[in-house]
Amino acid sequence: MTCREQYEAREAAALAPYAQLSSKSLGRIHPEPECALRSCFYRDIGRIMHSAAFRRLEYKTQVFVNHEGDYYRTRLTHTLEVSRIDSGGY
């Protein structure tokens, strides 16, 4: 069983019955060869996280917590943390 198949099996076991599974995707507009290691979803995550537009979020202040001293949050760190919560930490 490949890494991608293990991810898809874990996804099918963990997600709700009405969730859209990676293995049941209708595909892409522009076909790509399938990767043995990552599903299309994980390939897209990598593309987004390494894109220049996403990395520019580093320079945008999101939250300033006054009681914690000089602790600035950026949109990049905020987005990364929220995405980890949203995807179940995968």
N, C-alpha and C positions, 0 to 999 in steps of 0.2 A: 504494500500500500504506500503510495507516494505521500509526501508532506501535504500536497494540495488536497488529496483525498481524505487525509486525516483531519485537516481543517474543516472540510465540508461535512464530514461525519460528526464532528464536535458541534458544528453550527446547527446541523439538523437536530441533534439531541438537546441543545441548549435553548434554541429559539422557540417562540410560540408557533403553533400550527399554522397560523395565518401569516407568518413572516415570509418575506421573499428570500429564498435561499440562493446562494451563489451558484449552486449546481443546477438550479432551475432557471437560470438567466436565459433570456431570449437571444443573447449575443450582442454584438456590437455593429454599429453602422459600417465601420471599416474593420474587416476581419483581421485577427492577429493569431499567430500560432499559440496554442495553449502552453503554459509553463507547468512543468512537473512539480515545482515548489510552491508557487503562489497562485491563488485564484485571481480573477480579474479585479475583484474588489481590493485585494491587497496590492495589486500592481497599481491601481488608481491611487491608493493611499500614498504609495511611494512617489508617484508623479506629483501629487499635490504638495507633499511635504518638502520636496526638493525643488519646487518651482520658485522662481524669483519673486513672483507676486506674493506667494505665501510668506516667504522669508522677509519681505518688506514690513510685515506686521510687527517685526521685532522693534521697530522704531516708533510704534504708536502706543502711548500710555493707555492702559485699560482702567486700572484701579489704583488709587493711592490709599493705603491703610495707614492712618495717622498714628494710631496707638502702637504700631510696630516699628516706629522709627523711620528710617529712610528705605522703606521696602516698597519699591515700585513694581507694579505688574505691567506687563506688556500684553498686547493683543495676541502675540505669538504664544507666550507661555500659557495664557488663559485658554486659547483655542486648543493647544496640545492637551492640556489637562481635561478639558471638557470632552474632547474626542476620545480620550482613554476611558472616561466614565461611560460615554455613549456606546462604545464598541465592546464593553464588557472587559476591557483590558487586553484584548487580543493583540 
